[in-house]
Amino acid sequence: MLNAEKKTCKYNEQLCKYYEQFRVYADRILALSNDSLEKTVAVALALCLVCAVLVSLATVALRPLQSYNKALDMKKNILDVAGLLQEDTDIDEAFKERIEAKLVDLATGEYVDGDVDEYDQRKAAKDPAQNEVIPTDKDIASIRVKAKVAKVFLVKSGDKLQSIILPINGYGLWSTMYGFLALEADGQTVQSINLYDQGETPGLGGEVVNPNWRALWKGKKVYGENGEVALALVKGTVDTSRSDAVYKVDGLAGATLTSRGVSNLIQYWMSAEGFAAYLNKIRTNG
Ligand SMILES: Cc1cc2nc3c(=O)[nH]c(=O)nc-3n(C[C@H](O)[C@H](O)[C@H](O)COP(=O)(O)O)c2cc1C
């Protein structure tokens, strides 16, 4: 036993030395009066060290759980815009059963190969190897850069395509808003919009998350008769007697700038800069 102890200590000689020095120092500190400055500082430092170690351990240990919850939250947003989210929905199960993720080359509108589960479009938009700087005159959504490849989600009922969920983003008044636009299989009729990540003022621009406002989008059309992006928000309420009412959505009261931001991001992402090539293929090829 003695030999083993000696051997361990010999093997970690330097460590043993540090430990001995630490013991001597700790004993000296503990023997000091509680009012002494040296003891107060030493105890505060020791406490900081213990807390730092605990926080670091917690961060490392909780990382897998954080990643899982982040992915789960994204699936929830997608199911929500697809109209497949109820209170008792098993998110993982419903997502696996009904949603298929695909990667789309925005320039050609073609599907491309790649690890669709691992691909993160928001990260790709920040990576010079995967992104594209948007010329200022075309950057109506004020996003400066975009990923060349987008991750879209197809909602299927058996083998039949039911809807297409497209990622969209653009600047409002205070923040870049991120969301999804769900279109029916015709690539033209809106099913729903979900701007799940935004920093607009609650009660004003933040009303983009209001279910009543979101419901106004259902059935609206994206492209006009000449193929132009006609879908936009109006100031106030839509005049339903007008022939273009099917392309218009009520603006948010007291939030003209956020409303303009939503119009701009729709105009951008539905144009040739965004998903026009892809949606064109969907419309012609089915
Ligand atoms: C504290 C504060 C927060 C605001 N937040 C928003 C906002 O989130 N979105 C927005 O468009 N306008 C917001 N506004 C209002 C704008 O400054 C601007 O007045 C408004 O967009 C004009 O729209 P209106 O013509 O509908 O009133 C905010 C104003 C204040 C004072």
The ligand as a MOL file (V3000), in Angstrom:
LIG
                    3D

  0  0  0     0  0            999 V3000
M  V30 BEGIN CTAB
M  V30 COUNTS 31 33 0 0 0
M  V30 BEGIN ATOM
M  V30 1 C -41.6180 52.6110 -28.5070 0
M  V30 2 C -42.0430 52.4970 -29.9390 0
M  V30 3 C -42.0290 51.2570 -30.5420 0
M  V30 4 C -42.4150 51.1150 -31.8710 0
M  V30 5 N -42.3730 49.9090 -32.4600 0
M  V30 6 C -42.7100 49.7800 -33.7470 0
M  V30 7 C -42.6450 48.5190 -34.4130 0
M  V30 8 O -42.3070 47.4800 -33.8380 0
M  V30 9 N -42.9860 48.4880 -35.7270 0
M  V30 10 C -43.3520 49.5960 -36.4310 0
M  V30 11 O -43.6120 49.4950 -37.6180 0
M  V30 12 N -43.4700 50.7740 -35.8100 0
M  V30 13 C -43.1510 50.8920 -34.4930 0
M  V30 14 N -43.2390 52.1020 -33.8890 0
M  V30 15 C -43.8460 53.1970 -34.6190 0
M  V30 16 C -42.9230 53.7900 -35.6500 0
M  V30 17 O -42.0000 54.5610 -34.9980 0
M  V30 18 C -43.7340 54.5900 -36.6440 0
M  V30 19 O -44.3240 55.6480 -35.9860 0
M  V30 20 C -44.8020 53.7560 -37.2250 0
M  V30 21 O -44.2410 52.6550 -37.8730 0
M  V30 22 C -45.6710 54.5230 -38.1960 0
M  V30 23 O -46.7430 53.6740 -38.4490 0
M  V30 24 P -48.2460 54.1870 -38.5100 0
M  V30 25 O -48.2780 55.0900 -39.6820 0
M  V30 26 O -49.0290 52.9110 -38.7070 0
M  V30 27 O -48.5310 54.8310 -37.2070 0
M  V30 28 C -42.8520 52.2370 -32.5790 0
M  V30 29 C -42.8740 53.4910 -31.9580 0
M  V30 30 C -42.4840 53.6230 -30.6560 0
M  V30 31 C -42.5160 54.9670 -30.0080 0
M  V30 END ATOM
M  V30 BEGIN BOND
M  V30 1 1 1 2
M  V30 2 1 2 3
M  V30 3 2 2 30
M  V30 4 2 3 4
M  V30 5 1 4 5
M  V30 6 1 4 28
M  V30 7 2 5 6
M  V30 8 1 6 7
M  V30 9 1 6 13
M  V30 10 2 7 8
M  V30 11 1 7 9
M  V30 12 1 9 10
M  V30 13 2 10 11
M  V30 14 1 10 12
M  V30 15 2 12 13
M  V30 16 1 13 14
M  V30 17 1 14 15
M  V30 18 1 14 28
M  V30 19 1 15 16
M  V30 20 1 16 17
M  V30 21 1 16 18
M  V30 22 1 18 19
M  V30 23 1 18 20
M  V30 24 1 20 21
M  V30 25 1 20 22
M  V30 26 1 22 23
M  V30 27 1 23 24
M  V30 28 2 24 25
M  V30 29 1 24 26
M  V30 30 1 24 27
M  V30 31 2 28 29
M  V30 32 1 29 30
M  V30 33 1 30 31
M  V30 END BOND
M  V30 END CTAB
M  END
